[in-house]
């Protein structure tokens, strides 16, 4: 593994002398705009290994994406290589259907400390709840970004991560369930976490479980999403969504198309730069 090859993968070619916030932000944005959040391995018969070399080979050499365990693990390695003070944290994601957080930790994110300030860096949430810049770990402060306004709330050592929703304008409404049309003025809970440092091995069991458990969303849907310079692209099953943030004031433009099997493969290649080795069953 080498950092220059990783930089090539994320099309990053600026100087990186200092482990500062500016460099972190630039690398992070290149990372989320070139490495898709995707669980396609599960839907084309490939096992997902959690060791760093396997993740590196898949994402950097085979030009694939991955889910949070892979994407954030790779980013953790890259930031460590560059001299950042970075650690892995575990989170419980919010399940809107259940109106609550998962009982078990099912997500990883990173905490980076720069000049005494802590930042949360998470490249692995995908979709419309993906942050675009490192967020300062501070309770109760709105932090506006292009995707929307994010904030953290801290209560007794537990941190809650949330985003203020925007309206969606869908030129041709469909009954598809992704992305959701939010109720106005709403805050969307994303996940909760503590600052207890974790190791990637703490997630081996979760990695196995998510690949075999039939009732989790990653089993039920094949997902591939990528952040763009002004919004995001998402392919969920046969449904392709293009979202443009803040198309008009406080409104995101959402275009939804239903694809054929043949178009799914072509869309993966054209829009996400992914060519699969095995047959995808959307």
N, C-alpha and C positions, 0 to 999 in steps of 0.2 A: 504494500500500500504506500502511495506517496501523495503528498499534498498537492503537488503540481498537476498530477493526473486528475485529482478531485477538482481542482480549479478549472481544468479543461472541461470537465463534465458539466460544471455549472456556468461556464463561459465567463469566468471572473479573471480579469487580467490587470487589475490595478495593484499598486504597491501595497504591501501589508507589513510594514515595519513594526507598527505599534498594535498591541492588543487593546485597542481603544474602542469606544462606542461607535464611532463613524465606520471603522472597518467591519465591526460586528454587524452593523445594520446592512452594509453593502453586501457582505457575504450571505447573510440571511435572505436578503431579497433575491439574489441570484439563485440561491438554493430552492426557494419556494416557487420560482418562476421557471425552473428547468426540471425539477424532480417531482413528478406527480405523486399525490397521495393515491395509492391504489392497492386493491386486494385481489388483483387478477390471478395471482398464483393459485389461490384457493379454488378458482373457477376454471383452471386449466390443468388440474392434477399435479401441481408442483408443491412440494413441502417447503415451508418457510423456516429456515434455520436462523437462530438468533446470534450466532457467533459473528464477530466483526468482519472476519475475512469473507464469509459468505455474503454478508450484507454489502460489503464493498464491491465484491465481484458483480453482484446483481445490479446495483444501482450505478456504479461508476463505469464498469466495463461492459455490461450488457445494456446500459442505457435504460434501465427500468426505473420504476418508482418503488414505493413500498408503503406499509402502514406505519403508524406512529413509532412502534418499537424499532423498526428499521431506519426510518428517516431521521428520527431524533438521535438514535445511536450513532449513525454516521456523522451527523452534525457535531455531536459530543466529541467524537474522535478528532474531527477537523479543528475544532476550537481548542482542544487540548494541545494538538500539534502546534498551534499558533501562539501558545503561551497564555491562553485565557484561564482564569480561575472559574472552572465550570463544574457543576455536579448534576446528577440525574435525580429528578423527583418523581413521585408517583401520584396519580390523580384518580378520582372517581368521577366518571362523566355523568352528566345529567340526562335522564331519560324522560323526554316530554310526555310520552305515552303513560309512563308510570307516575309522573309528577314527583319524581324523587331522584336522588343520586344512587348509582349502583352500590351494592353492598361491598363488592370487592374492587380493589384498585384495577383499572383496566386501561390506563393511559400513561404515557411517560412524557415528561417535559423537562426543560433544562433551566437551571438557575445560574446566571453568570454574574460575578461580582467585578465591578470596574471602579477603581478609586474609592472603594468603600460603599458604593451604591449597588444594590442588587437589582437585577433585571430578569424577567421571565422571557425565555426564548422557546418557542414551540413551533416547529415546522411541520408537525404531523397531525393537525386536526382536519385539514382539508375543507373543501366547501366554503360556505359563506361565513364560517366562524373562525377562519384562519387569520391570525394576526399578520400584519405586514412588516412590522418593526418590533424590535425588542420593547417590552413594556416594563416601566419602572415598577418595582414591587413596593407599592404604597397603597394604603387602604383608603377607599372613599374618594379617590381622585379620578375624574373623567380623563381618559387619554384618547383623544380623537385621532383616527387614522383613516385612510381611504375607504376600507371596508365598513367603517362605522366607529362608534364610540365604545371603547372597551373600558372596564374598570375592575378593580379587585376590592373585595370587602373582607376584612379579617375579623374573626370572632374566636377568642380563646385558642389561638394558635392554628385555627383552620382558616385557610384562604379560599374565598369564593371568586371565581372568574366569570364575568358576565359581559354581554354586549347589548347595546341599545339597538333595537331593530329599526329598519327603514321600511317604507312602503315599497311594494313591488308593482311595476307596471308590466303586465303580460299581454302583448298585442293579440295573441291567440290563446286564450285560456284553455287549459286542458285539465283533466281530472288527475293528473299525475301528482304524486306526493313529494316531489323534490324539485326545486326547493319549496318550502312552505311559504304561503302568503301570510305574513305575520299580522297579528292584530296590532292596531296602531298604538304607538306610544309604549310599546311593551319592552321589557328587558328580557333577554333570553339568557337563562342560566346555561353555562357551558360545562364547567367542572369545578370540583373542590379539591384542595390538596393541602398537605402540610410541608414543612421545610425539612423533613427528615431525609437525609441523603440516601439514595438507593444505588444498587449495583445492577447492571443489566441481567445478571443471573437471577435476581429476584423476580424477573418477569418470564423465566423459562416456562413455568407452569401455565401462565396466562397465554403465552404464545402457542402452546400445545392445545390448550382448552379452546381458544378461539377458532382453531382450525377444525375441531371435531364437533363442537357444540352446535346443534341445529337451530337453536333459538336465538342466536345473536344476529344483529343486522348485517355483519360482514359475511355470514353464511347465506343470508337470504337474498342479498343483492351484490352483484358485481359492480364495483365502484372505481372510478378513475377521475380525479379532479386535479386541476392545475390552476394556479394563480397567474393572471396575465398582468400587463402593465396598467390596465384600467378596470379589471374585474376578475371573472373566473370562468373556466370551462369545466363542465362536469358530465361524465357519461355514467349513468346508473342504469344497469340492464340495457335496454334498447333506447333509453331516453337521453338525448343529448341536450344539455342546457348551456346557453351562453348568457352570462350575467355581466352587465356593465354597471359599475357602481356610480351612484349619484348622477344618473342620466339627466334627471331634472332635480330640482331642490328636494333633498331628503327622499328621493325615489330611485330605486334601482331598476334598470331595464332587464327583463328576463325573456329570452327567446327559447322556446322548447320545441324540439323536433323528435319525432319517433323514427328510429332507423330500422333498416332490414339487417339480417345477419351479415350480409356482404358489406354493408355500409359501416357496421360496427368496427370491423377490421381496418377498413380504410380510414375511419375517423381516428382510431387509436394511432395510426401511423402519421396522418396529416396534422392532427391537432395536438397530440401528446408525444409524438416522436417515439412511440412504442411499437416494436415488432416482437410479437410473442413467438416462442419456440414451439409451444404446444397449443392445441385448439382450445379456444375460449368458448365456454358455454354460458352465455349471458344469463 
